[in-house]
């Protein structure tokens, strides 16, 4: 079967993003073409915040990435503040990152910016304090960090877990599996020696690790965006239908999410001095609007 497991794609997405911040021959694409431009960010909310938790289209995953990165930022800020009260800074960790959901690929974004969604801008710098050299305060600071993000998780996780199950059902459908059959041939037409989506990301990961800046060339990103379009043409309508059914089945949860998510985000922003941000392409879709504070 050419469609990889969701867990593997998530792991590969993290590897590619983290590798872009590190150093590491082109494993699958010919030529040394340029890497894609780095993405920008926006603070515009989607018209319906449900899509931040249940993204059904590639463009909607930008909102989900922003929400996830915001939760990371809150957790890290609270942990850093906790260590600072003891005259320490927390152990080293990667900054908040936009982590892609590859079960819902954002082909427009990938075509423009490649596989690295980047990170929120303006993340507060850590205080110049000695690094914590022991786990003396680790449990306390971890507990404070988790407590700070618990309201957000409690509000979003129940529906999000159901949505991940729904995505798996869509991916296992006969129509989607049939759409994947020509993927390997398309990759080869674009001079990428991959027979499946899984092997494609193995190539992308190898290229990212080999590059000095962790980047993947634009030809590889273009091949993926091009070859996945026929699959997404089948899969996206199925996801949209599946989301409608889930929202109807979980109407009370959906209503609460729509009523409480934006106020909760704004409260966390004010409390911790942060601003939620979302990755964006050069031209944002018309469904994005500016949320008032």
N, C-alpha and C positions, 0 to 999 in steps of 0.2 A: 504494500500500500504506500502511495507516494506522499500521503499527508501525515506529517510528523505529529507526535503527541503534544498536547498543549504545554505540558510541563517542560519538555525539551525546548520548545520555542521560547518560553519565558526565560529559561536558563541561558540560551544563546543570546537573547536580547540583552541580558545583563552583562554577559561576557563582552559583547560588542561595544556597549556603552562604556564600561569600565576600561576596556582596552584602548579606547579613544583618548584616554587621559594618560596612557602609558606608552613605552616604547617596545618593538618586537622584531620570498619571491611571489609574486602573484601566483596563487594556487589554481586559479580557474579562468581568469579573463586575460585576453591578450592585450599587449600594449601597456604603456605606463601613462594612462590618461589622468587628467586632473581629478582631484577629489571634489565632492560637492561642497557648496557654500554652507557655512554654519547657519543654523536656523535662528530666527528671532523669537521673541515672546510677546504675548499679549495678556491683558488683564480682562478681556471681554468674556463674559459668561455666555453659555448657550441659552437659547430662548427657553428651553425646558431643561432644568437641572437634572432630571432623571437620566439624561444621556451621560452625565459625569460618572454615573455608577453602572449604567447599562448601555455602554456604547455599542451601536449596531452598525455604524459606518466608519470608514477609515477616519474621516474628518472628526467624528465624535470622539475618537480615542485620544485626541489632543486634550480634550477636557478631562478625561479620565487620568491621563498622565499628569496633568496639572494638579488634580486633587491628590493623587498619590504622592507627588513631590512635596506638596504642601504639608501633608501628614508627616513626611520624613523631616521637613524643616522644623515643624513644631516640636517633634520628638527630640531632635538634635539640639534645638535652642534650649529646651527645658533641661536636658541633661547637662549642657554646657553651663547653664546658670547654677545648677545644683553643684557641680564640681567647683565653680567659681566661689561659692560660699565657703568652700574649704580651702581657698587659695590655690586651686589647681585648675588645669584645663583637662578636658576629657581625652581619653586615648584617641589616637588618629583614626579617622574613618572617612570614607568618601563623602563628598558633599551631596546634598539632595539632587537626585537625577530624575529626568523624565524617562520612565521605563515603558517601552513600547509593548502593546498587546498584539502579538503576531497572529493570534487567531482572528483578529480583525485588522488586517494590514491597511495602513494609510498610504495607498499607492501614490497619490498626488504628492504627499510629503516626501516619500522615499525618492521619487523621481527628481525632486528639487534639492533635497538635502541629504540623501543617503540614509543610512541606518542609525546614525547617532542623533537622537532627538535633542541632545544637549542638556542644559540644566537651567534652572531659574537664575535670573540675573540679580545682582545686588544682595547675595546671601551675606548676612552679617559676619564680619571677621571674628575669629576667636580672640579672646583676650590674651595678651602676652603674659601668660602665667606658666609656671612649671607644669609639665605633663604629669598626670597621675601615674605613679610607678607601681601601684598595687591595686587590688580590688577592694580596698577597705571601704570605699564609698560606692562601689559599683552597684550593689543591690539597691541601695537607697535611691541613687540617681536614676537607675533603670525603672524603679517603681514610679518615681515622679514623672518620668518621661512617658511611660505607658498610661498613667492616670490622665495626663494632659490630652492624649489623643483618643482615650476611651470613648468619650461622647460621640466623636466623629465615626469611629469604627462601629459603635452600637447602632448608629443611625443607618449606616451604609452597608455593612457586611451582610445582613440577612438577605437583602435583595441581590447583592453582588454575587453571593455564593450560588443562589438560584440561577443567576444569569450565566455563570460559568458552566453550570450543568446544561443549560439550554444551548450554549454555544457548542458543547461537545455533541449534543444531539444533532444539531444542524450539520456539523462536520462529518458525522457518520452517515448522513442521508445518502441514498443511492445517487441522487442528482449531483451532489457535491463530489462524491467519489468518482463519478463518471467524468466530471469536469477536470479532475486532476490527471486524467490519463495522458493528456498531451503535454503536460508540463515539462517532462524531461526533454522531449523533442524540441520544444521552444527554447529551453536553455541552451541546447547544443547549437541551434540556429544562431544564437547570440554569442557563440564561442565560449560558453561556460560549461565545463565538463561536470555537470550535475545531472543526475537522473531523477531526482526527487527534491522536494522542498528541504528535507532534512539534510541531504548531501550538499545542497546549495549553501545552507548556513554553515556547514563545516568548512566549505571553501571560503566563505566570507570571514569566518572566525580566523582561519589560517592567514588570510590576507591582512586582517586587522592586526594580528599579533606580529606579523613580519614588518609592517610599516612603522617607520620611526615615530609617526604621530598617531598611530592606531587607526588611521583612516582607511576606508574602503573606497576604491575608485568608482567614478561615476558610471562607468560602463557596466559594472556589476550591479549597481543600484538600478540602472535603467533596464537591464535584463530582467531583474526581478519584477519591477513595476509593470513592464510590458507583458511578461508571461503570466503574471497572476491576474491580469484584468479579466480574461474569460472566466476564471474561477470565481472572482468576486462578482461578476455579472450574474452568476447563478446564486452565490451564497448570500449576498447582501439582502435581496428581497426576502429570503428565508429568515434571516436574522430579524429583519424589521417585523415580519409577521409573528415570529416567536416572541419578540419583546411585547407586542400588543397583547398577546395571550397571557404572558406573565403579568403584565400590569393589570389586566382584568382580573386574573386570579388573586393577585395581591393588592387589591385596590386600596385597602386601608394603609398598607405600608407605603405604597406609592404616594398617597395623599400626604402622609406624614413627611416623607422625603421632600416633596415639593414645598411644603410649608416651613420646614425647619432647617434644611441644609444651608441655604444662603445666610440666614441669620447666625447660624453656628459658625460658619466660616468667618463672617465679619467679626464675631466676638473673639475668635482665636487670633485673627489678625491684630485687633486692637490690643489684646492682652499680651501678645508676644512680639509686637513690633514687626510683623511679617506681612507680606502681600502675596496672595495666591497669583500664580502666573501659569500660562499655558503656551506650549510650543505653537508656532504658526508657520504657514507657508506665505509666499509673497503676496497673495491675494486671499484674504479670508472669505469663507463662504458667507452668504447673506443671512444664514440662520444665526450668526453670532451677533449679540447685542451688548452694549455696555451696561453693566449692572450699576445701579446707584448704591452708594454706601448709606 
